[in-house]
Amino acid sequence: MLPVLRPHGGEEEVNALREVIESGWWGKGPKVAEFEKKFAEMVGTKYAVAVTSNSHGIDLVMKALEYKHKDVINPTISFIATAVIPLWNDCTSNIVDIDPLNLNIDPDDVKKFLKKDSDLMIAVNMAGIPAPIDEIRSFYDGFIIEDCAHSCYTEGAGTKGDTAIWSFQAVKTMPCGDGGMITTNDKDLYEKMNQMTWFGVSSTWSRVRQPSKKDKISGRPGYTWDYEVNTIGYKYYMIDIMAAICLEQMKKLPKHLERRRYIQKRYNDGLHDLVQRPAWSETVQYYCARVPKEHRDQLIDYLGDKMIHTSVHFKPLHKYKVLKQNRNYPVADKEWLKLITFPCHPGMTDDDIDYVIYWVNKYFAENYKKS
Ligand SMILES: Cc1ncc(COP(=O)(O)O)c(C=O)c1O
């Protein structure tokens, strides 16, 4: 089966893992610190907090903002996390419609459905395309989480929101299995979130590695078992085992993105005219094409028979029982029926690309005239 998405690693990741395992420090330590520093540099923000996933990152930001019993705006074309995490935090999820061109959150719809207590928004860079945050800022002054789960790395991503949250989940562009990062320029928010990543306790590594300094609490130099807890938190932090893989994937990112762009270009050039190309061929996470809706499910089955795995990113979130809204979604309801994601990942060979193009085009050659 040719998968729609797949991580691509090798000896470098294996060696990095071996180094961490043999070092005897598997938890949060020097690899996490190095990854946070390098990632913040890549994005161009002052601070970064590595966490266990993008989902935990959104949850942590909401907890740090003490955002409860209020309304959270988020787009209907997204992964379920962005609409459910507000509910998980005792908030309402105010799901809005999308722009038909790029599937991103629609500023006009945001304006129309803003509530008095809509002070937080999760703006997803859908399939890597930047959400229209500048336009939204012209009428909305609440806090914006820029969801960069699909935009690692799109030039400029992570710099428009008040904070940005990234994903290193198994099939993302820089995967480690599961992981996430929060980037921000807000020092107070950063410090609070950092403390909240482990029940408000300072990390063991930070206490071990300063033998010359006196510990603030015990007054003794060197490793101290003692710590103070001034903030209530939970367990959100990334560990060195994951950070070691991320650091290797980060080195390979430019090469992997180049390969993804190459695959997209080949699709753009070679697929049948009935396949509507993604709005932006720089998109790095998904090749979200559109086909006439009467063909979409049939094409998915047809390609499945040829061992080509496709997907749909995404079924609109307002269609899920737990997320039902009391309004209509004319754009998303129309567009999502056409959506189909074709395989795109750096391990694909030229033969794989030719194979996908061949069978998609053959499907339309066999079926289009009949419809
Ligand atoms: C837009 C979006 N936000 C958040 C997430 C959640 O990311 P994670 O799996 O790292 O929690 C995903 C996962 O695919 C996503 O697509």
The ligand as a Gaussian input file, in Angstrom:
#p B3LYP/6-31G(d) Opt

LIG

0 1
 C       -4.860000      21.527000      12.589000
 C       -4.418000      20.585000      13.657000
 N       -4.338000      21.029000      14.917000
 C       -3.937000      20.215000      15.912000
 C       -3.605000      18.893000      15.675000
 C       -3.191000      18.030000      16.819000
 O       -1.825000      17.755000      16.768000
 P       -1.172000      16.647000      17.725000
 O       -1.463000      15.333000      17.116000
 O        0.278000      16.983000      17.757000
 O       -1.803000      16.814000      19.049000
 C       -3.663000      18.393000      14.381000
 C       -3.304000      16.997000      14.101000
 O       -3.324000      16.532000      13.004000
 C       -4.097000      19.255000      13.348000
 O       -4.217000      18.796000      12.085000

